[in-house]
């Protein structure tokens, strides 16, 4: 039996080395996954017509120092609204800071959102009020408000309201808790953040008679395009111009200032304010 012992030891050593290599590879893959860059984008709005003059991320923990964003621009014709886009390391914890200025840019305020854990690419929209001190938590994130207690889509099947309710459910796991025609949605969305400024990851609401019927129209905003010809919404909607009952269509529609937008929280921003 003695001649066989070295073989057993050798096999054990091979197995141990293989397990060690597998562990190292697993830890390396996990580390790479945790630090993989993800995209954070969205729209910021300064209250009371104050101009957006700066946007940056604050990183919490040991990720690094504040990072000013260079990839942002104001909405045509509205200096208080701006889009931004930035890549960050996955699993970062950030706050979005927004500088809002009055007539003189030397007098600006710094408002920020609550902390956000970024796990994957996110859409983070926010409405910012003037803070009492710089760096104050005065930027509101979208939140879930009134929802259906019976967890059902109670709108008429196949119509635009039914389709928009399905999109809201896909994003949040909840159906709207209000009733009525499309034109009534902005008023009915109690507890949700509603804006008159166009934002991606939201439900658009057309009032009666404006590019829609007397019942209004609603749908989902995939993205907002700033162009020299104006601001356009890229949408997914049911019973739209190129659809019909139970039919989805993707539209490019010019933004009208009479519209409203029900802001829908992304997974990581849900429930925060």
SULSULVEN-V53646 format. One record per helix or strand. SS is the DSSP state (alpha for helix, beta for strand). FROM is the first residue (numbers start at 1). LEN is the number of residues. If there is no record, write none. Layout:
ss=SS from=FROM len=LEN
ss=SS from=FROM len=LEN
This chain:
ss=alpha from=2 len=34
ss=beta from=37 len=10
ss=alpha from=47 len=3
ss=beta from=51 len=9
ss=beta from=67 len=2
ss=beta from=72 len=4
ss=beta from=78 len=12
ss=beta from=92 len=10
ss=beta from=108 len=5
ss=beta from=116 len=3
ss=beta from=122 len=2
ss=beta from=126 len=3
ss=beta from=136 len=2
ss=beta from=139 len=3
ss=beta from=147 len=1
ss=alpha from=160 len=13
ss=beta from=176 len=1
ss=alpha from=182 len=7
ss=beta from=193 len=3
ss=beta from=202 len=5
ss=beta from=217 len=11
ss=beta from=230 len=9
ss=beta from=244 len=1
ss=beta from=247 len=8
ss=beta from=260 len=4
